[in-house]
């Protein structure tokens, strides 16, 4: 049975995502030693290093979001196709800004569960920035890390996610979600709610919010700064939301 | 002690408290133990449950972290793995905790 990593990466005019993806791949190779497939477009592919294979697509361009007070392009409309694009029996689908610093994901890929993701996170800056409980009727799940196997049940979960994506405004109204721009986290949450899928990774995902600057990053640790406070983490998987990361420092 | 010193002290203790909390969260997240394809947390609750059941049962069923049942056919091996993982994680946390204590 094959196990591998799937990452999406599409550079936008304002934000080049490929440096983040390249670092993400190097961390995967160091800590998990699993094959990596990147789903990308032709323009971005030439800048991606270290991937074992590519799926080249013409990604949809019609989504935007607020990032640091600006409205920017957000090419996140392909995640629902991860089941179709993945060449693996067991897939670990990762955001390109999720950096692996342990072997934990490899352990979690070797269970009887066919669909797993986080439903709890914690803010490493201690400010509890990710409390979205009052912003929808449905508890949020995080599609940042999704471990899935190929079978009929999981295929139906992804089919429903596609349907939700195509009818997102309806589901936003139904679940009183106040993020009107399409967000994968809610599409996954709704699909899991509709299909009564209740299996989660039982620990919280470590998060660094958008307003937190990464001062230094290497293969073992991340040093970060927020409101003139400096702190660091070592050998801990982390989701970094600030896209300006000084990889060469 | 003037106000700026108090502010410095307050900032320092906030930083230490946050770092301590992060270290503890890291410890919790490292307690994951996959056994018989089920997911467990190698915490005091799981260790106590398995140690207690092991006294009277050669095999038994426990619920994993998602409340799904898992047959434990070799309790001794499972308990050893739980304790090893628990102590590995808590020893790391202990080392970090000592560095925070010295900073106070």
Interface residues (C-beta under 8 A of the other chain):
Chain A: X102 X104 X107 X108 X110 X111 X112 X113 X122 X124 X125 X126 X198 X199 X200 X201 X202 X203 X204 X206 X229 X231 X233 X236 X237
Chain B: X11 X14 X15 X17 X18 X19 X21 X22 X25 X26 X28 X29 X30 X31 X32 X34 X37 X38 X39 X41 X65 X66 X68
